[in-house]
């Protein structure tokens, strides 16, 4: 008998009928003799609807109250799923994040899991219950409800799988695995049978929204395999794990993209010690996450510094940067939100020449200009014009023969 953790996303539980279908899938796991803990997201667009509702009440909702409000979405789903299982004769119990023992720090809207106390879950499993846990949430030592940020239910599921020493964490969603590119853009994209943690983390960070990056980091740390599969069929999906065979390490595995990119350039700043810190320390204190950073070569001790953020952070960046720019003597600040990024990802790029050259040549042949470039050992990312992103994905997917 194995212990399995399953996680169902919002589209899988968007309606009463879909919740009943999920109950049938969960019941099949229970019937084969395995213990099962199920983590659920809020139904469909519930979280977005709750945010909009709060906005109709106040323009500046208190983070603590917002976390309590947003946590209710997952509570509704978990309760309904427990009722659906109970209606068909199965013993099931729904638990909030707090009841499930998920302890977090006090950073509202983006809390981090500190520990998972599994006593209650294990007791329920010993009683033969199917345990349904509301994802995306936890509780502080002061008994305040917190949420884990967008995609936080993935993190809840992996954290529970690690704490319970589960055999596998199954992430059931509306797609039947991880593909070599977005099938909506590249119809010939190939489903990957397996992918390593390192590649998947780059993929989740630089475009693929199927898994939350924090969940991948946690899975790698505790060596928890994750199977990403569809909740609407029985296809095998994609296994994310650490023991990927050597054969998949010889080429580009994925072409990823992200439309959520804004570029900020601080023009004409003095090239001297402390300037970068005077820019990025205040941005960090304002809770703004920076992605790519490029500083031009200095001419006459004057340089430009460019960095990227998500589009929804651009206005906040400009507000923070205006007094800083004046203080450090910058000539101006320029912003551009009409950008996206395209990445090639694969462990085959380690210590192998030619990947960057081929990527740049392919983009050039298709008339696509590169604004910025960033790299890791297994990734090359180009910031390009937003309107050219899909064309770039198709061209790179073909050039690197990812579908073969």
C-alpha positions as CSV (number, residue, x, y, z in Angstrom):
1,X,0.0,0.0,0.0
2,X,1.4,3.4,-1.0
3,X,0.6,6.9,0.0
4,X,-0.3,9.2,-2.9
5,X,-0.7,12.9,-2.9
6,X,-2.9,14.3,-5.7
7,X,-3.4,18.0,-6.5
8,X,-6.3,19.2,-8.7
9,X,-6.2,22.7,-10.3
10,X,-9.0,25.1,-10.6
11,X,-10.1,24.0,-14.1
12,X,-10.4,20.4,-12.9
13,X,-12.9,21.4,-10.2
14,X,-14.6,24.4,-11.9
15,X,-18.1,22.9,-11.7
16,X,-20.1,20.5,-9.6
17,X,-19.9,18.0,-12.4
18,X,-16.2,18.2,-12.6
19,X,-15.9,17.8,-8.8
20,X,-18.0,14.6,-9.1
21,X,-15.6,13.4,-11.8
22,X,-12.6,14.1,-9.6
23,X,-14.3,12.2,-6.8
24,X,-14.5,9.2,-9.1
25,X,-10.8,9.4,-9.9
26,X,-9.9,9.7,-6.3
27,X,-12.1,6.8,-5.4
28,X,-10.2,4.6,-8.0
29,X,-6.9,5.3,-6.2
30,X,-8.5,4.4,-2.9
31,X,-10.0,1.2,-4.3
32,X,-6.6,-0.2,-5.4
33,X,-5.6,-0.1,-1.8
34,X,-3.5,3.1,-1.6
35,X,-3.9,5.9,0.9
36,X,-4.6,9.2,-0.7
37,X,-4.3,12.9,0.3
38,X,-5.9,15.3,-2.2
39,X,-5.0,19.0,-2.4
40,X,-7.4,21.2,-4.3
41,X,-7.4,24.7,-5.7
42,X,-10.4,27.1,-5.8
43,X,-13.1,26.4,-8.4
44,X,-12.3,28.0,-11.8
45,X,-11.8,31.8,-11.5
46,X,-13.0,32.0,-7.8
47,X,-9.7,33.6,-6.6
48,X,-9.9,36.3,-9.3
49,X,-13.5,36.9,-8.5
50,X,-12.7,37.4,-4.8
51,X,-10.0,39.9,-5.6
52,X,-12.4,41.9,-7.8
53,X,-15.0,41.8,-5.0
54,X,-12.6,43.1,-2.5
55,X,-11.7,45.9,-5.0
56,X,-15.4,47.0,-5.0
57,X,-15.2,47.5,-1.2
58,X,-11.8,49.2,-0.9
59,X,-8.9,50.2,-3.1
60,X,-6.4,49.2,-0.4
61,X,-7.5,46.0,1.2
62,X,-5.5,44.9,4.3
63,X,-3.2,42.0,3.4
64,X,-4.3,40.0,6.4
65,X,-8.0,40.3,5.6
66,X,-7.3,39.5,1.9
67,X,-5.6,36.2,2.9
68,X,-8.6,35.2,5.0
69,X,-10.9,36.1,2.1
70,X,-8.9,34.3,-0.6
71,X,-8.5,31.2,1.5
72,X,-12.2,30.6,1.4
73,X,-12.1,29.5,-2.3
74,X,-10.1,26.4,-1.5
75,X,-12.3,25.6,1.5
76,X,-15.4,25.5,-0.7
77,X,-13.7,23.1,-3.1
78,X,-12.4,20.8,-0.5
79,X,-15.7,20.6,1.3
80,X,-17.6,19.9,-1.9
81,X,-15.2,17.1,-2.9
82,X,-15.5,15.5,0.5
83,X,-19.3,15.6,0.1
84,X,-19.1,14.1,-3.4
85,X,-17.0,11.2,-2.1
86,X,-19.3,10.7,0.9
87,X,-22.3,10.6,-1.3
88,X,-20.9,7.6,-3.1
89,X,-20.1,5.7,0.1
90,X,-16.4,6.7,0.7
91,X,-15.1,8.0,4.0
92,X,-13.7,11.5,3.3
93,X,-12.8,14.5,5.4
94,X,-11.9,18.0,4.3
95,X,-9.2,20.0,6.2
96,X,-8.2,23.6,6.0
97,X,-4.5,24.3,5.6
98,X,-4.4,25.1,9.3
99,X,-6.1,21.8,10.2
100,X,-3.7,19.9,7.9
101,X,-0.8,21.3,9.9
102,X,0.7,23.7,7.3
103,X,2.6,26.3,9.3
104,X,3.9,29.4,7.6
105,X,5.7,32.7,8.3
106,X,3.7,35.9,8.4
107,X,4.2,37.2,4.9
108,X,0.6,37.7,3.8
109,X,-0.2,37.0,0.1
110,X,3.2,35.3,-0.3
111,X,3.8,33.2,2.8
112,X,6.5,30.5,3.0
113,X,5.9,27.1,4.6
114,X,8.0,26.7,7.7
115,X,6.9,23.2,8.6
116,X,4.1,20.6,8.2
117,X,2.7,18.9,11.2
118,X,1.3,15.7,9.9
119,X,-0.3,14.2,13.0
120,X,-3.9,15.0,12.1
121,X,-3.6,13.8,8.5
122,X,-1.9,10.5,9.6
123,X,-4.7,9.9,12.2
124,X,-7.4,10.4,9.5
125,X,-5.6,8.1,7.1
126,X,-5.3,5.4,9.8
127,X,-9.1,5.7,10.2
128,X,-9.5,4.9,6.5
129,X,-10.4,8.4,5.4
130,X,-9.6,10.0,2.1
131,X,-8.1,13.4,3.3
132,X,-9.0,16.5,1.2
133,X,-6.8,19.5,2.0
134,X,-7.5,23.1,1.0
135,X,-4.4,24.2,-0.9
136,X,-2.8,27.6,-1.2
137,X,-3.0,28.3,2.5
138,X,-1.5,27.8,5.9
139,X,-1.4,29.4,9.4
140,X,1.1,31.3,11.5
141,X,2.1,30.6,15.1
142,X,-0.2,33.5,16.0
143,X,-3.1,31.6,14.3
144,X,-3.4,34.0,11.4
145,X,-4.4,32.6,8.0
146,X,-1.9,33.1,5.2
147,X,-1.8,32.3,1.5
148,X,1.2,31.1,-0.5
149,X,0.9,33.3,-3.6
150,X,-0.2,32.4,-7.1
151,X,0.1,28.7,-7.8
152,X,0.5,28.1,-4.1
153,X,-1.6,24.9,-4.1
154,X,1.2,23.2,-6.0
155,X,3.6,24.1,-3.2
156,X,1.0,22.8,-0.6
157,X,0.8,19.5,-2.4
158,X,4.6,19.0,-2.7
159,X,5.2,20.1,0.9
160,X,2.6,17.5,2.1
161,X,4.1,14.8,-0.1
162,X,7.5,15.5,1.4
163,X,6.3,15.6,5.0
164,X,4.2,12.4,4.5
165,X,7.0,10.6,2.6
166,X,4.6,10.0,-0.3
167,X,5.5,7.7,-3.2
168,X,4.6,10.4,-5.7
169,X,2.8,13.8,-6.0
170,X,0.4,13.8,-8.9
171,X,-0.5,17.2,-10.4
172,X,-3.8,16.8,-12.3
173,X,-4.8,19.6,-14.5
174,X,-6.3,20.4,-17.9
175,X,-3.2,19.4,-19.9
176,X,-1.9,15.9,-20.2
177,X,1.8,16.7,-19.5
178,X,4.7,18.9,-20.2
179,X,5.3,19.6,-23.9
180,X,8.3,20.7,-25.9
181,X,6.5,23.9,-26.6
182,X,3.0,25.3,-26.1
183,X,0.8,23.1,-28.4
184,X,-1.5,26.1,-29.0
185,X,1.4,27.8,-30.8
186,X,3.3,24.7,-32.1
187,X,0.8,22.0,-33.0
188,X,3.6,19.4,-33.6
189,X,4.9,19.9,-30.0
190,X,5.9,16.7,-28.4
191,X,4.8,15.5,-24.9
192,X,7.8,14.7,-22.8
193,X,7.7,11.4,-21.0
194,X,10.1,12.7,-18.3
195,X,12.0,15.8,-17.4
196,X,14.6,16.5,-14.7
197,X,14.0,18.9,-11.8
198,X,16.6,21.4,-13.1
199,X,15.1,21.6,-16.6
200,X,11.6,21.9,-15.2
201,X,12.6,24.7,-12.8
202,X,14.0,26.7,-15.7
203,X,10.9,25.9,-17.7
204,X,8.5,26.9,-14.9
205,X,10.5,30.1,-14.2
206,X,10.7,31.2,-17.9
207,X,7.4,30.5,-19.3
208,X,5.6,27.2,-18.6
209,X,2.8,27.9,-16.1
210,X,1.8,24.3,-15.5
211,X,3.9,24.1,-12.3
212,X,4.8,26.7,-9.7
213,X,8.6,27.2,-9.5
214,X,8.6,27.0,-5.6
215,X,7.0,23.6,-5.9
216,X,9.7,22.3,-8.2
217,X,12.4,23.6,-5.8
218,X,10.7,21.8,-2.9
219,X,10.3,18.6,-4.9
220,X,14.0,18.6,-5.9
221,X,15.1,19.3,-2.3
222,X,13.1,16.3,-0.9
223,X,13.4,14.1,-4.1
224,X,9.6,13.9,-4.5
225,X,8.7,12.8,-8.1
226,X,5.8,14.7,-9.6
227,X,3.6,13.4,-12.3
228,X,1.9,16.1,-14.4
229,X,-1.2,14.6,-16.1
230,X,-4.7,15.4,-17.2
231,X,-7.7,15.1,-14.9
232,X,-9.9,14.5,-18.0
233,X,-8.2,11.4,-19.4
234,X,-5.9,8.5,-18.3
235,X,-2.9,9.5,-20.4
236,X,0.4,8.8,-18.6
237,X,1.5,12.5,-18.5
238,X,5.1,13.6,-17.7
239,X,7.2,12.5,-14.8
240,X,9.4,15.2,-13.2
241,X,12.2,13.6,-11.2
242,X,15.9,13.4,-10.6
243,X,16.8,10.2,-12.4
244,X,16.3,11.3,-16.0
245,X,18.0,8.9,-18.5
246,X,21.1,10.0,-20.4
247,X,19.4,9.9,-23.7
248,X,17.4,13.0,-23.0
249,X,20.4,15.1,-22.2
250,X,21.7,15.6,-25.7
251,X,19.7,18.5,-27.1
252,X,17.2,21.3,-26.5
253,X,14.2,19.9,-24.7
254,X,11.8,22.8,-24.6
255,X,11.1,26.2,-26.2
256,X,9.3,28.4,-23.6
257,X,7.9,31.9,-23.8
258,X,6.5,34.5,-21.5
259,X,4.5,37.6,-22.6
260,X,4.7,39.2,-19.1
261,X,7.9,41.3,-19.5
262,X,8.6,45.0,-19.0
263,X,12.0,46.6,-19.5
264,X,13.3,49.6,-17.5
265,X,16.4,51.5,-18.5
266,X,18.1,54.0,-16.2
267,X,20.0,56.2,-18.7
268,X,23.2,58.1,-18.0
269,X,24.2,57.1,-14.5
270,X,27.7,57.6,-13.0
271,X,29.7,54.4,-13.1
272,X,31.0,54.2,-9.6
273,X,30.7,51.8,-6.6
274,X,27.3,51.7,-4.8
275,X,25.1,52.8,-7.8
276,X,23.6,49.4,-8.4
277,X,22.9,49.0,-4.7
278,X,21.2,52.4,-4.5
279,X,18.8,51.2,-7.3
280,X,18.1,47.6,-6.4
281,X,17.9,47.8,-2.5
282,X,14.9,50.2,-2.6
283,X,13.2,48.1,-5.3
284,X,13.7,44.9,-3.1
285,X,12.2,46.7,-0.1
286,X,9.2,47.6,-2.2
287,X,8.7,43.9,-2.9
288,X,9.6,44.2,-6.6
289,X,11.3,41.1,-8.2
290,X,13.9,41.7,-10.8
291,X,14.6,39.3,-13.6
292,X,17.3,40.1,-16.2
293,X,19.9,42.8,-15.4
294,X,22.3,44.3,-18.0
295,X,24.8,47.2,-17.5
296,X,26.4,48.7,-20.6
297,X,30.1,49.3,-20.8
298,X,31.1,52.6,-19.3
299,X,32.1,55.6,-21.5
300,X,33.7,58.5,-19.7
301,X,32.5,57.0,-16.4
302,X,28.8,57.1,-17.5
303,X,26.7,54.0,-18.2
304,X,23.1,52.8,-18.7
305,X,21.5,50.0,-16.6
306,X,18.6,47.9,-17.8
307,X,16.5,45.4,-16.0
308,X,13.2,43.6,-16.5
309,X,10.2,43.1,-14.3
310,X,6.6,41.8,-14.8
311,X,4.3,44.3,-16.6
312,X,2.1,44.8,-13.5
313,X,5.1,46.0,-11.6
314,X,6.2,48.6,-14.1
315,X,4.3,51.5,-12.6
316,X,5.5,50.7,-9.1
317,X,9.1,50.6,-10.4
318,X,8.8,54.0,-12.0
319,X,7.4,55.5,-8.8
320,X,10.2,54.0,-6.7
321,X,12.9,55.0,-9.3
322,X,12.0,58.7,-9.8
323,X,13.5,60.0,-6.6
324,X,16.4,57.5,-6.9
325,X,17.2,58.6,-10.4
326,X,17.4,62.2,-9.2
327,X,19.6,61.3,-6.3
328,X,22.1,59.4,-8.3
329,X,22.2,61.9,-11.1
330,X,20.7,59.7,-13.9
331,X,19.7,61.5,-17.1
332,X,16.3,59.7,-17.4
333,X,14.3,56.5,-16.9
334,X,12.7,54.8,-19.9
335,X,10.1,52.0,-19.7
336,X,8.9,49.6,-22.3
337,X,6.0,47.1,-21.6
338,X,5.7,45.8,-25.2
339,X,8.1,42.9,-24.8
340,X,8.2,39.2,-24.2
341,X,10.8,36.5,-23.8
342,X,11.6,33.3,-25.6
343,X,13.9,30.6,-24.1
344,X,15.5,27.4,-25.2
345,X,16.1,24.9,-22.4
346,X,18.0,21.7,-22.1
347,X,20.8,20.1,-20.2
348,X,22.3,19.2,-23.5
349,X,23.6,22.8,-23.7
350,X,26.1,22.3,-20.9
351,X,29.6,22.4,-22.2
352,X,28.4,22.2,-25.8
353,X,29.1,25.0,-28.3
354,X,26.8,26.3,-30.9
355,X,23.4,26.6,-29.2
356,X,23.5,30.4,-28.7
357,X,24.8,31.0,-32.2
358,X,22.0,28.9,-33.7
359,X,19.4,30.6,-31.6
360,X,20.6,34.1,-32.6
361,X,20.9,33.1,-36.2
362,X,17.4,31.7,-36.3
363,X,15.9,34.8,-34.8
364,X,17.8,37.0,-37.3
365,X,16.7,34.9,-40.2
366,X,13.1,35.6,-39.1
367,X,13.6,39.3,-38.8
368,X,13.4,39.2,-35.0
369,X,15.5,41.7,-33.1
370,X,17.0,40.8,-29.7
371,X,16.7,43.5,-26.9
372,X,18.4,41.6,-24.1
373,X,20.0,38.2,-23.5
374,X,20.3,36.2,-20.3
375,X,21.7,32.7,-19.8
376,X,22.1,29.9,-17.3
377,X,24.0,26.6,-17.8
378,X,20.9,25.0,-19.4
379,X,19.0,28.0,-20.7
380,X,19.3,30.9,-23.2
381,X,16.7,33.6,-23.0
382,X,16.1,36.5,-25.4
383,X,13.9,39.5,-24.7
384,X,12.2,40.4,-27.9
385,X,9.2,42.4,-29.2
386,X,6.0,41.0,-27.8
387,X,4.3,40.7,-31.2
388,X,7.2,38.5,-32.4
389,X,7.2,36.0,-29.6
390,X,4.9,33.3,-31.1
391,X,6.7,33.4,-34.4
392,X,10.0,33.0,-32.5
393,X,8.7,30.0,-30.6
394,X,7.7,28.2,-33.8
395,X,11.0,29.1,-35.6
396,X,13.2,27.9,-32.7
397,X,11.1,24.7,-32.2
398,X,11.7,23.8,-35.8
399,X,15.4,24.9,-35.9
400,X,16.3,22.8,-32.9
401,X,14.2,19.9,-34.1
402,X,12.6,19.6,-30.6
403,X,9.7,17.6,-32.0
404,X,12.0,14.8,-33.2
